[in-house]
Amino acid sequence: MNEKIKNVLWPVGFGILVVIAWQVGIIHDALGFKPFQLPVPSQIIKTLSDNFSKALTDTMITVSGALVGLALGCIIGFIVAVIATQFPKWGYTGLSVIAAFNAIPIVALSPIMNRWFTSGFAQKVGVVTVVCMAAMAINSYRGLNDLKPFAKDLLESYAAPEKVIFFKLRLPNCLPSVLTALKINVAAAIMAAMISEYFAASTSGIGFGIKDNLRKGMMAMGWSYIVMAALVGIILYLIILLIERRTIKWHASQR
């Protein structure tokens, strides 16, 4: 318990020190920033408090698109991993194609999706889906195939059908990998949704709010949207951690 407390206190204490240094101007002096270039935390918090309703509405718009795209991308990625596992001769090709999609920059993908879809929401979902597929497919494939030594041989020696091997061995074994992919994709989904809003025709969302306010020189409001994005990412990540602790208590990482 003491070790766990230390693991929490050290990063929290470091974060508090950074915020204090930011507030008193140490960071500004060190990097040569002016106050209007980098607003202090108290100014950002006050601006966010004064405009919380608008910031919350834009945040929900971004999060809704990010979650839909996250779900679609993870489902497609997992299906591809299953196909690649069950039909390795040609299924692995699909895994390679999805992995190649991961090399496409988001800033290049977003304008393309903008041409494909007339709705800003559909564009956002499309970008997030493509971004999230690769991590889920690769991690799931690894979890489905990196089995314990002789575990598959033991089931086959008892003439277990492939269906039993999949549900009793492969699927439980890949759960930690699936949750790892989810933790990666949570941050990627929020980031992809925000970037897609830079190119969308809509006038809402965190990405648009950051772009619009920084363009107008309203730095504190722009940073308020950044704070909202960070909070959403932390909350979603903690939810995945909670699910991980509940579903894979047997795994070595949870001991």
SERO-4910 file (N, C-alpha, C, O; in steps of 0.05 Angstrom, whole numbers):
BEGIN
 pado doro    nc1    nc2    nc3   cac1   cac2   cac3    cc1    cc2    cc3    oc1    oc2    oc3
  Met    A     17    -24      0      0      0      0     17     25      0     11     44    -14
  Asn    A     39     25     16     57     48     16     69     53    -11     73     76    -19
  Glu    A     76     31    -25     88     34    -52     68     46    -71     75     63    -88
  Lys    A     43     38    -69     22     49    -87     18     78    -81     14     94    -99
  Ile    A     18     86    -55     15    114    -48     38    131    -60     34    153    -70
  Lys    A     62    120    -58     85    134    -69     83    138    -99     90    159   -110
  Asn    A     73    117   -112     70    118   -141     50    139   -150     51    149   -172
  Val    A     31    145   -132     11    166   -138     21    194   -130     18    213   -144
  Leu    A     34    195   -106     42    221    -96     64    234   -112     64    258   -116
  Trp    A     83    218   -122    105    229   -137     96    244   -162    103    267   -166
  Pro    A     80    232   -180     70    246   -203     52    269   -197     52    290   -210
  Val    A     35    266   -176     17    288   -168     33    311   -157     28    334   -164
  Gly    A     53    305   -141     70    327   -130     85    341   -152     88    366   -152
  Phe    A     96    326   -172    110    338   -194     91    356   -210     98    378   -219
  Gly    A     66    347   -214     47    363   -229     40    389   -215     37    410   -227
  Ile    A     38    388   -188     32    412   -173     55    431   -175     51    456   -177
  Leu    A     80    421   -174    103    439   -177    103    453   -204    110    476   -206
  Val    A     96    438   -225     96    450   -252     75    472   -253     80    493   -265
  Val    A     51    467   -242     30    487   -242     38    512   -226     32    534   -235
  Ile    A     51    508   -203     60    531   -188     81    547   -203     79    572   -204
  Ala    A    100    533   -215    120    547   -231    107    562   -255    116    583   -262
  Trp    A     87    550   -266     72    563   -288     58    588   -278     58    609   -291
  Gln    A     45    585   -254     29    607   -244     46    631   -236     39    654   -241
  Val    A     69    627   -224     86    649   -214    104    660   -236    118    680   -232
  Gly    A    104    647   -260    119    659   -283    146    647   -287    161    657   -304
  Ile    A    154    626   -273    180    614   -277    183    602   -305    203    605   -318
  Ile    A    161    589   -314    162    577   -340    164    599   -362    178    596   -382
  His    A    149    622   -357    150    644   -376    179    655   -379    189    660   -401
  Asp    A    191    658   -356    219    669   -356    239    649   -369    257    657   -383
  Ala    A    235    624   -364    253    603   -374    251    601   -405    271    597   -418
  Leu    A    226    603   -415    222    599   -444    219    625   -459    217    625   -484
  Gly    A    219    647   -445    217    673   -458    189    679   -469    186    694   -488
  Phe    A    168    668   -455    141    673   -464    129    697   -451    137    705   -428
  Lys    A    111    711   -464     96    733   -453     70    722   -441     60    701   -450
  Pro    A     58    736   -422     33    727   -410     11    722   -430     -5    704   -426
  Phe    A      9    738   -451    -12    734   -471     -7    709   -488    -26    698   -500
  Gln    A     18    701   -490     24    677   -505     17    652   -490      7    632   -501
  Leu    A     22    652   -464     16    629   -447      2    639   -422     15    646   -402
  Pro    A    -25    639   -422    -40    648   -398    -33    631   -374    -27    607   -376
  Val    A    -34    643   -350    -29    628   -325    -53    611   -318    -75    617   -327
  Pro    A    -49    590   -302    -72    572   -296    -96    586   -283   -119    579   -290
  Ser    A    -91    606   -266   -114    620   -254   -131    634   -275   -156    634   -272
  Gln    A   -119    645   -295   -134    659   -316   -149    638   -333   -172    643   -341
  Ile    A   -137    616   -338   -150    595   -354   -174    584   -339   -196    580   -351
  Ile    A   -171    579   -313   -193    569   -296   -216    589   -295   -239    581   -297
  Lys    A   -210    614   -292   -231    635   -291   -246    637   -318   -270    639   -318
  Thr    A   -231    636   -340   -243    637   -366   -261    612   -371   -283    615   -382
  Leu    A   -251    589   -362   -267    565   -366   -292    566   -349   -313    557   -357
  Ser    A   -290    577   -324   -313    579   -307   -334    598   -319   -358    593   -317
  Asp    A   -325    620   -331   -344    639   -343   -357    629   -368   -379    637   -375
  Asn    A   -344    610   -382   -354    599   -407   -358    569   -406   -356    555   -427
  Phe    A   -364    559   -383   -365    530   -379   -387    517   -396   -384    495   -407
  Ser    A   -410    530   -398   -433    518   -412   -426    514   -442   -431    492   -453
  Lys    A   -413    534   -454   -406    531   -482   -383    511   -486   -384    495   -504
  Ala    A   -364    511   -467   -342    492   -469   -352    463   -465   -343    445   -479
  Leu    A   -371    459   -447   -382    433   -442   -397    422   -466   -395    399   -474
  Thr    A   -413    440   -479   -428    432   -503   -410    424   -525   -414    403   -538
  Asp    A   -389    439   -530   -369    432   -551   -354    407   -544   -348    391   -562
  Thr    A   -349    403   -519   -335    378   -510   -352    354   -515   -342    333   -525
  Met    A   -378    355   -509   -396    333   -514   -398    326   -544   -400    303   -551
  Ile    A   -397    347   -561   -398    342   -590   -373    327   -599   -375    308   -614
  Thr    A   -350    335   -589   -325    321   -596   -325    293   -585   -317    274   -599
  Val    A   -332    290   -560   -331    263   -547   -350    244   -560   -344    220   -563
  Ser    A   -374    253   -568   -393    235   -581   -382    223   -606   -384    199   -611
  Gly    A   -370    240   -623   -358    230   -648   -334    212   -642   -330    192   -656
  Ala    A   -318    219   -622   -295    203   -615   -303    176   -605   -290    156   -613
  Leu    A   -324    174   -589   -332    148   -578   -344    130   -599   -340    106   -599
  Val    A   -360    142   -617   -372    126   -639   -350    115   -657   -349     91   -664
  Gly    A   -331    132   -664   -308    123   -681   -291    103   -666   -281     84   -679
  Leu    A   -287    107   -640   -271     89   -624   -284     61   -624   -270     41   -628
  Ala    A   -310     60   -620   -324     34   -620   -323     20   -647   -317     -3   -648
  Leu    A   -328     35   -669   -327     23   -695   -299     14   -702   -295     -8   -712
  Gly    A   -279     31   -696   -251     23   -702   -242     -1   -687   -229    -19   -698
  Cys    A   -249     -3   -661   -241    -26   -645   -256    -51   -654   -244    -73   -655
  Ile    A   -281    -49   -661   -296    -73   -671   -284    -83   -697   -280   -107   -700
  Ile    A   -280    -65   -716   -268    -73   -741   -240    -85   -738   -233   -106   -749
  Gly    A   -224    -72   -721   -197    -82   -716   -197   -110   -703   -181   -127   -710
  Phe    A   -215   -114   -684   -217   -140   -671   -226   -162   -691   -216   -184   -691
  Ile    A   -246   -155   -708   -255   -174   -728   -233   -182   -747   -230   -206   -754
  Val    A   -217   -163   -756   -195   -169   -773   -175   -187   -759   -164   -205   -772
  Ala    A   -170   -182   -734   -151   -199   -719   -161   -228   -717   -146   -247   -719
  Val    A   -187   -231   -712   -199   -257   -711   -197   -272   -738   -190   -295   -739
  Ile    A   -203   -257   -760   -201   -269   -786   -172   -277   -792   -167   -298   -803
  Ala    A   -153   -259   -785   -125   -265   -790   -116   -290   -774    -98   -304   -782
  Thr    A   -129   -294   -751   -122   -317   -734   -134   -343   -745   -120   -363   -746
  Gln    A   -159   -341   -753   -173   -365   -762   -165   -373   -791   -165   -397   -798
  Phe    A   -159   -353   -807   -152   -358   -835   -125   -344   -841   -125   -324   -855
  Pro    A   -104   -354   -830    -78   -340   -831    -67   -336   -860    -51   -318   -864
  Lys    A    -74   -354   -879    -63   -352   -906    -70   -326   -920    -54   -313   -933
  Trp    A    -95   -317   -916   -103   -293   -929   -113   -271   -909   -114   -248   -916
  Gly    A   -119   -280   -885   -128   -260   -865   -106   -242   -856   -111   -219   -849
  Tyr    A    -81   -251   -856    -58   -235   -847    -54   -212   -866    -44   -191   -858
  Thr    A    -62   -215   -892    -60   -193   -911    -78   -169   -902    -69   -146   -904
  Gly    A   -102   -175   -893   -119   -154   -883   -108   -140   -859   -111   -116   -856
  Leu    A    -94   -155   -842    -80   -143   -819    -58   -124   -828    -55   -102   -816
  Ser    A    -44   -131   -849    -23   -114   -859    -34    -89   -872    -22    -67   -869
  Val    A    -57    -91   -885    -69    -68   -898    -78    -48   -877    -74    -24   -880
  Ile    A    -91    -58   -855   -100    -40   -834    -76    -27   -820    -77     -4   -813
  Ala    A    -54    -42   -816    -30    -31   -804    -19     -9   -822     -8     11   -812
  Ala    A    -22    -12   -848    -12      9   -867    -29     35   -864    -18     57   -868
  Phe    A    -55     32   -858    -71     56   -853    -61     73   -830    -64     97   -830
  Asn    A    -48     60   -811    -37     74   -788    -15     94   -796     -9    112   -780
  Ala    A     -3     89   -819     18    107   -828      8    132   -841     24    151   -846
  Ile    A    -18    134   -847    -30    157   -860    -32    179   -839    -45    175   -818
  Pro    A    -21    203   -843    -23    225   -824    -52    234   -821    -67    235   -840
  Ile    A    -60    240   -796    -87    249   -791    -93    275   -807   -115    279   -817
  Val    A    -73    293   -809    -78    318   -823    -82    314   -852    -94    331   -866
  Ala    A    -74    291   -863    -79    285   -891   -105    270   -894   -120    273   -914
  Leu    A   -112    254   -874   -136    238   -874   -161    255   -871   -182    250   -883
  Ser    A   -160    275   -854   -183    292   -848   -194    306   -872   -219    305   -876
  Pro    A   -178    320   -888   -189    333   -912   -202    313   -932   -221    320   -945
  Ile    A   -190    289   -934   -202    268   -951   -229    260   -942   -248    258   -958
  Met    A   -232    255   -916   -258    248   -904   -278    271   -907   -302    266   -910
  Asn    A   -268    295   -907   -285    318   -910   -298    319   -938   -320    328   -941
  Arg    A   -283    308   -958   -294    306   -985   -313    283   -988   -332    284  -1004
  Trp    A   -309    262   -972   -326    238   -974   -353    242   -961   -373    233   -971
  Phe    A   -353    256   -938   -377    259   -922   -386    288   -921   -369    306   -918
  Thr    A   -412    292   -924   -422    319   -922   -427    328   -894   -428    352   -888
  Ser    A   -429    309   -875   -434    316   -847   -407    317   -832   -390    299   -836
  Gly    A   -403    338   -816   -379    340   -800   -377    317   -780   -355    308   -774
  Phe    A   -400    308   -769   -400    286   -750   -390    260   -764   -374    245   -752
  Ala    A   -400    255   -788   -392    231   -803   -363    232   -809   -349    211   -808
  Gln    A   -353    255   -817   -324    258   -823   -308    252   -798   -287    238   -799
  Lys    A   -316    262   -775   -302    258   -750   -302    228   -743   -281    217   -736
  Val    A   -324    215   -745   -326    186   -739   -308    170   -758   -295    151   -750
  Gly    A   -308    178   -784   -291    164   -803   -262    166   -797   -247    146   -798
  Val    A   -253    189   -789   -224    193   -783   -217    177   -758   -196    163   -758
  Val    A   -233    179   -737   -227    164   -713   -228    134   -717   -211    120   -706
  Thr    A   -246    125   -734   -248     96   -739   -222     86   -752   -212     65   -744
  Val    A   -213    100   -772   -188     91   -786   -164     92   -767   -147     75   -767
  Val    A   -163    113   -750   -141    116   -731   -140     93   -711   -119     84   -703
  Cys    A   -164     84   -702   -165     65   -680   -163     36   -689   -159     18   -673
  Met    A   -167     30   -715   -167      3   -724   -140    -12   -720   -140    -34   -711
  Ala    A   -119      2   -727    -93    -12   -728    -84    -22   -700    -76    -45   -697
  Ala    A    -86     -4   -680    -77    -12   -653    -93    -36   -643    -82    -54   -630
  Met    A   -119    -35   -647   -136    -58   -638   -130    -83   -653   -128   -105   -641
  Ala    A   -127    -81   -680   -121   -105   -696    -95   -118   -688    -93   -142   -685
  Ile    A    -74   -102   -686    -47   -113   -680    -46   -125   -652    -36   -147   -648
  Asn    A    -56   -110   -632    -56   -120   -605    -73   -145   -601    -65   -164   -587
  Ser    A    -97   -145   -613   -114   -168   -611   -102   -193   -624   -104   -215   -614
  Tyr    A    -90   -189   -648    -78   -211   -661    -56   -223   -644    -53   -248   -642
  Arg    A    -40   -206   -632    -19   -216   -614    -31   -232   -591    -21   -253   -584
  Gly    A    -52   -221   -578    -64   -235   -556    -77   -261   -564    -77   -280   -548
  Leu    A    -88   -262   -588   -101   -287   -597    -81   -309   -604    -89   -332   -604
  Asn    A    -57   -302   -609    -38   -321   -619    -14   -326   -600     -2   -347   -602
  Asp    A     -8   -308   -583     14   -313   -563      3   -328   -539     -2   -317   -518
  Leu    A     -1   -354   -543    -13   -370   -523      8   -382   -504     31   -383   -511
  Lys    A     -1   -391   -481     17   -404   -462     28   -430   -475     14   -443   -489
  Pro    A     53   -436   -468     66   -460   -480     49   -485   -474     42   -491   -451
  Phe    A     44   -500   -495     30   -526   -494      0   -524   -487    -13   -545   -485
  Ala    A    -10   -500   -483    -39   -497   -476    -56   -506   -499    -75   -522   -495
  Lys    A    -50   -497   -523    -65   -505   -547    -61   -535   -552    -80   -548   -560
  Asp    A    -37   -544   -549    -31   -573   -553    -48   -590   -534    -57   -612   -542
  Leu    A    -51   -581   -510    -66   -596   -490    -95   -598   -498   -107   -620   -497
  Leu    A   -107   -576   -507   -135   -577   -515   -139   -594   -540   -158   -609   -542
  Glu    A   -120   -592   -559   -122   -608   -583   -118   -638   -577   -130   -655   -590
  Ser    A   -103   -644   -556    -99   -672   -548   -125   -684   -537   -129   -708   -538
  Tyr    A   -143   -667   -527   -169   -676   -518   -190   -673   -540   -214   -675   -534
  Ala    A   -181   -668   -564   -199   -666   -588   -218   -643   -585   -241   -645   -593
  Ala    A   -209   -621   -572   -227   -598   -569   -231   -584   -597   -211   -580   -611
  Pro    A   -255   -577   -604   -260   -564   -630   -249   -536   -630   -243   -525   -608
  Glu    A   -246   -524   -653   -234   -497   -656   -251   -477   -641   -240   -457   -631
  Lys    A   -277   -481   -640   -294   -462   -626   -288   -461   -596   -287   -440   -584
  Val    A   -283   -484   -584   -276   -486   -556   -248   -473   -551   -244   -459   -532
  Ile    A   -229   -479   -569   -203   -467   -566   -204   -437   -567   -190   -423   -552
  Phe    A   -221   -426   -585   -224   -397   -588   -235   -385   -562   -224   -365   -552
  Phe    A   -258   -395   -553   -272   -383   -531   -260   -389   -503   -262   -373   -485
  Lys    A   -247   -412   -501   -236   -419   -475   -206   -412   -472   -196   -410   -449
  Leu    A   -192   -408   -494   -164   -403   -493   -156   -377   -506   -145   -359   -493
  Arg    A   -162   -374   -531   -153   -350   -546   -166   -324   -535   -153   -304   -530
  Leu    A   -193   -325   -532   -207   -301   -524   -199   -291   -496   -192   -267   -493
  Pro    A   -198   -308   -475   -188   -298   -449   -160   -289   -450   -152   -269   -437
  Asn    A   -143   -302   -467   -115   -295   -468   -111   -267   -481    -91   -254   -475
  Cys    A   -130   -259   -499   -126   -234   -513   -139   -210   -498   -135   -187   -507
  Leu    A   -153   -215   -477   -166   -193   -462   -146   -171   -453   -152   -148   -457
  Pro    A   -123   -178   -441   -104   -157   -433    -95   -141   -457    -91   -117   -455
  Ser    A    -91   -154   -480    -82   -140   -504   -104   -121   -515    -98    -99   -524
  Val    A   -129   -130   -513   -151   -114   -522   -153    -89   -504   -158    -67   -515
  Leu    A   -150    -92   -478   -152    -69   -460   -128    -50   -464   -131    -26   -461
  Thr    A   -105    -61   -470    -82    -44   -477    -88    -27   -501    -81     -3   -502
  Ala    A    -99    -40   -522   -107    -25   -546   -127     -4   -540   -126     18   -552
  Leu    A   -146     -9   -522   -166     11   -515   -153     35   -502   -161     58   -507
  Lys    A   -134     30   -484   -120     52   -471   -105     69   -491   -104     94   -488
  Ile    A    -93     56   -511    -80     72   -532   -100     87   -548    -95    111   -555
  Asn    A   -122     74   -555   -141     87   -573   -158    109   -561   -168    126   -575
  Val    A   -160    109   -534   -175    130   -521   -162    157   -527   -176    176   -535
  Ala    A   -136    159   -523   -122    184   -529   -122    190   -558   -126    213   -567
  Ala    A   -118    169   -575   -117    173   -604   -144    182   -614   -145    199   -633
  Ala    A   -166    172   -603   -193    179   -612   -199    209   -607   -209    223   -625
  Ile    A   -193    218   -583   -197    246   -577   -180    264   -594   -190    285   -604
  Met    A   -155    257   -598   -137    273   -615   -147    274   -644   -147    295   -656
  Ala    A   -155    250   -654   -164    249   -682   -190    265   -686   -193    279   -706
  Ala    A   -208    264   -667   -233    279   -668   -227    309   -668   -240    324   -683
  Met    A   -209    317   -651   -202    346   -650   -190    356   -676   -196    377   -686
  Ile    A   -171    340   -687   -158    348   -712   -178    348   -735   -176    366   -752
  Ser    A   -197    329   -736   -216    329   -757   -234    354   -757   -243    363   -777
  Glu    A   -238    365   -733   -255    389   -730   -241    414   -741   -253    434   -747
  Tyr    A   -215    412   -744   -200    434   -756   -208    438   -786   -207    460   -796
  Phe    A   -215    415   -799   -221    415   -827   -250    413   -834   -258    416   -857
  Ala    A   -267    408   -813   -296    405   -818   -309    432   -822   -299    453   -815
  Ala    A   -333    431   -835   -348    455   -840   -364    464   -816   -375    486   -816
  Ser    A   -366    447   -796   -381    454   -772   -368    475   -756   -344    480   -758
  Thr    A   -383    488   -738   -373    509   -722   -375    502   -692   -383    519   -676
  Ser    A   -369    477   -686   -371    468   -658   -351    446   -653   -339    435   -672
  Gly    A   -346    440   -628   -327    420   -621   -302    432   -608   -297    456   -612
  Ile    A   -287    415   -595   -262    425   -582   -242    434   -602   -230    455   -599
  Gly    A   -239    419   -623   -219    427   -644   -225    454   -656   -207    470   -659
  Phe    A   -251    458   -663   -258    484   -675   -255    506   -654   -246    528   -661
  Gly    A   -262    500   -629   -260    520   -608   -231    529   -604   -226    553   -600
  Ile    A   -212    510   -604   -184    517   -601   -175    534   -625   -162    555   -621
  Lys    A   -181    525   -649   -172    539   -673   -184    567   -674   -170    587   -680
  Asp    A   -210    570   -669   -224    595   -671   -214    615   -650   -209    639   -657
  Asn    A   -211    606   -625   -203    625   -604   -174    633   -607   -167    656   -602
  Leu    A   -157    615   -614   -129    622   -618   -125    641   -642   -108    659   -642
  Arg    A   -142    637   -662   -141    655   -686   -150    683   -678   -140    703   -689
  Lys    A   -168    685   -660   -178    711   -650   -160    723   -629   -165    746   -620
  Gly    A   -140    709   -620   -122    719   -599   -133    715   -571   -122    726   -552
  Met    A   -154    698   -568   -166    693   -542   -152    668   -531   -164    646   -530
  Met    A   -128    672   -521   -111    650   -513   -122    635   -489   -121    610   -489
  Ala    A   -133    649   -470   -143    636   -446   -166    618   -453   -168    596   -442
  Met    A   -184    626   -471   -206    610   -479   -197    585   -495   -207    563   -491
  Gly    A   -177    590   -512   -165    567   -526   -154    546   -508   -157    522   -511
  Trp    A   -140    556   -487   -128    537   -467   -150    524   -451   -146    502   -441
  Ser    A   -173    537   -447   -195    525   -433   -205    500   -447   -211    480   -435
  Tyr    A   -206    502   -474   -214    478   -489   -193    456   -487   -199    432   -487
  Ile    A   -168    464   -486   -146    444   -483   -149    430   -456   -145    406   -454
  Val    A   -156    445   -435   -160    433   -409   -183    413   -409   -182    392   -398
  Met    A   -205    420   -423   -228    403   -425   -221    377   -440   -229    355   -432
  Ala    A   -205    379   -461   -196    356   -476   -179    337   -458   -182    313   -458
  Ala    A   -161    350   -442   -144    334   -424   -161    320   -403   -156    296   -397
  Leu    A   -180    333   -392   -197    321   -371   -213    298   -383   -216    277   -370
  Val    A   -224    301   -407   -239    279   -419   -221    255   -424   -228    233   -419
  Gly    A   -196    260   -434   -178    238   -438   -171    224   -413   -169    199   -413
  Ile    A   -167    239   -391   -160    226   -365   -184    210   -355   -180    187   -345
  Ile    A   -208    220   -357   -231    206   -347   -236    180   -362   -241    159   -350
  Leu    A   -234    181   -389   -238    157   -405   -216    137   -399   -221    113   -398
  Tyr    A   -191    146   -395   -169    128   -389   -174    114   -362   -169     90   -359
  Leu    A   -184    129   -342   -189    118   -316   -212     97   -318   -212     77   -303
  Ile    A   -231    102   -335   -253     83   -338   -242     57   -349   -250     35   -340
  Ile    A   -224     59   -369   -213     34   -380   -196     20   -359   -197     -5   -357
  Leu    A   -182     35   -342   -166     22   -320   -185      8   -301   -178    -14   -292
  Leu    A   -207     20   -295   -227      7   -276   -237    -19   -288   -240    -39   -275
  Ile    A   -244    -18   -314   -254    -42   -328   -232    -63   -328   -238    -87   -325
  Glu    A   -208    -55   -332   -185    -74   -333   -182    -88   -306   -178   -112   -306
  Arg    A   -184    -73   -285   -181    -85   -258   -204   -105   -252   -200   -124   -237
  Arg    A   -228    -99   -263   -251   -116   -257   -251   -142   -274   -260   -163   -265
  Thr    A   -240   -140   -299   -243   -162   -318   -219   -181   -319   -223   -204   -325
  Ile    A   -196   -171   -312   -172   -189   -314   -157   -189   -287   -133   -184   -287
  Lys    A   -171   -195   -266   -158   -197   -240   -137   -219   -239   -119   -217   -223
  Trp    A   -141   -239   -256   -123   -261   -257    -96   -255   -270    -77   -270   -267
  His    A    -95   -233   -284    -71   -227   -300    -48   -217   -282    -53   -205   -261
  Ala    A    -23   -222   -290      0   -214   -274      1   -184   -270     12   -175   -249
  Ser    A     -8   -168   -289     -6   -139   -287    -24   -128   -265    -20   -105   -257
  Gln    A    -44   -144   -255    -62   -134   -235    -55   -144   -207    -69   -139   -188
  Arg    A    -32   -158   -204    -25   -169   -178     -7   -149   -163      1   -155   -140
***
